[in-house]
Amino acid sequence: LSVREQGGLFLMPTVGGPAPVALSTSASLTVDGRLNMTPAVGSFGALFTSDSPVVVNGTANISVGDGAFVLNNTTLRINDNPEFTVTSGSVQYNGTAGLEFTGSVGHTASGELVTTAIVSLLMNNSGGVTFTTSATITGMLDLTRGLLSITTGTLFIEDVQNASDSSYVVGNLQRYVAMSPTIFPIGDTSAFLPLVIEYVDNGGTVRATVQQGNPTDGRAGMAG
């Protein structure tokens, strides 16, 4: 199923309708235009459910009004889209569902797209991605390419892989540390400055970030 730039796809229940408009697909969905599921005033909202990958290209956006955008054991891929967001309603990442950022155009993520707990996140956008709110990743954060910047709040993660000098977190990063070495793949906009904590007695949550200036000689700072 493909939604192209000319016109887009609109799902709008009528006022006082008996049930929400629902779209469910087991085939992959590519959105190049607009997927607009905003309901009329007084309706029951809209529901989109996908069991296969959803790819959002260019300047596409999705609105689900008072309804929900549901991903079941699949991925939502945002490719070369600078400002894609779910403007209303809620996003549900079920099972092994994940969020992917790809391409080379920088992206700013906000709203329901990231305020709901994300099962997994793939960072593969050389232009970088910015979160303007706190976010939680309950599974794996895969830092393949590009910087993931947290301008407001904190990124909470469970696990991380593939961090390097070309892909790491800029901003507050928080995770649980127990009795084994735990990496915090952090840095600033100019350098990758990872922090490794060997262990914390009885386990505990640590928040780390990089700050310029004292008291850490201009390199890295930690708060827990």
N, C-alpha and C positions, 0 to 999 in steps of 0.2 A: 504494500500500500504506500503510495507516494503522494504527498501534499505539496504542490508546486507553488511558485510565487504568484501566479495569476489567480487571485481570488482566495485561495486557501480553503480550509475545511472548517465549517461552522456547525456546531451542534447546540441548538438553543431550544430547550423545552418551553412550552407555552405557559402562560400565567395560569396557575391553578391546575396544571396537568396532573394526572393520577400517579405518575412515576417519573423519576429523573431520566433524562436522555443518557443512554449508555452506549459506549463503543468498546468492543472487546476484540482483540486480534491475536492470533497465534502466528501470524506472519510478521516479518520485519516491517517497520514503519520508518519512512524517511520524510522529514518535514523541511521543505525549502521555503515555504511561505508562512502562513499562519494557521495554527491549530487552535481555534477559538471555541471554548466550551462554556462561555459565560451564559448563565441562565437568565431568563426574563425575571423581573421582580415578582416575588410571590411564588416562584416555582420551587421544585424540590432539588434543584442543582443538577449537575452533570457528572458522569462517571466515565473515566477512561481506564481500561485495564489492558495490559499487554503482557504476554508470556514470551515475547521475542524482542530482539533489540530494537530500540527507538533511536534514530539518528536525527539530530537537529542541526541544520546547516545555516550559514549566512546570518540573516537577521530575523530568523523565525522566533516566535514566542508562543507560549501556551498559557491559556487561562481556563480554569475549571470552575470559576464562580464559587458557589458554596459546596462544590462537589470534591472529588478526589482524583488524583492522577496516580494510578497504582502500577507498580512494576513487580511482577512475580518471577523471581529467579532469572532475571535478565538484566540488561544494561541500558542506561540512558547515556548516549554519547553526544556531547556538545562539541561540534566541529567548526572551527573558525567563526565563532559567533561571539561578538564582543559583549553583549548585554543580555543574553538569554536568561529569563527567569520565569518561574511560575508565579503569575501576578496575583492570584487569589486562590482560595481553596487550599487543599493539602496535598502533599506528596507522600506516598507510602512505598518504602523499599522493603519488599517482603522476601523471606528466604535468603537466597544468595545474591539478590539484586544489588547492582552497583552503579556508580556514577563515573563517567569518563570524560576528560577534557583532552581534545586532540587538535592538531593543526598548528598554526603559527601566529594566529591573531589573538592578542591578549583578551582576557575575559574577566568581567566583574560579576561575581555571584552573590545573590542576596535573596531575601524572602524565603518562601517555603522550600525552595530548591535545596537549601543547605541547613535550614533550622530543624528539619526532621533528621533523626539519627540515620546516617548513611552506613550501609553494610560494608561497602568497599569503595575506594576511590583510586582511580588511575589518573595520574598527572603526566600527560604526554603532549603538552602544548608549549612550544619554544617561546611563545609570546608571554607566557606567564598567566596565572590565575590569581585573582584577588577576592578574598572573602571579606565582606563588610559586616559580618556578625559571627558569633561563636558557632562552632560546628563540632559534631561528634561522629567519629568513624569507629564503628563497633568491630570491624574486621581488619582488613589489610589496607594500608596506605602504600601505594606503589608509585614511587617517585622516579619516573623514567626520564622525563625531560621537562625543563622549565621550572621557574620558581613559583611556589605556592605562598602567597602573602596574606597574613591575617592582620588587617588594619584596625579592627575593633574586636575585643573579646579574646577568646582562646580557642585553639584547635585541640580537641581531646582525641587521642588515638589509642588503639589497642596494640597494633603491630605495624612495622614499616619495613620496606625492602627497596633496594636499588638506589638509595640516596647517593648523590655524588656532587661534585662541584658544579654540575650543570642542572641539578634538580634537588632542592631542599626547601625547608620552611623558613620564611621570614616573618617573625612575630612570635606571639606566645604559643608554646607547644607544651601540652601536659599529657603525662602518661604514668602508669603504675610501674614502680620499681620494686623488685623483690631482692632475692639473694644472688642474682646473676647479673653480669654486665648488661646495661641497657643503654642504647644509643638514642640521642636526641639530635636528629639531622637538621640543625638550625644554622643560620648565618644571617648576614645582612645583604643589602643589594649588591655589594661588591665582592663578597667572599663567603665561602662555605666554611663554617667554624663549628664542626660537630662536637657535641659534648657526650662523653661516656661516663655513666655512674656505675661503679662496680657493684654496689649493693646498698640496700637500706635495711637496717635491723627491723625485723618484724614486717617489712614491706610498707610501702607508703606511696602517695601520689606526689609527683614532683612537676613543677612548672618551670620551664626554661625559656630564655630568650637571649638575644644578643643586643647589647647596648653599647653605645659609643661613650668613651670617657671613663672617669673613675667610678667605682673603686676597683675595677678589674682590668686596668691597663688598656681600656678601650677595646676589649675583645669580646668577652662573653660574660653574661650574668645569669644567675639562677635564683628562683624563689620557690619555696615549697610550703 
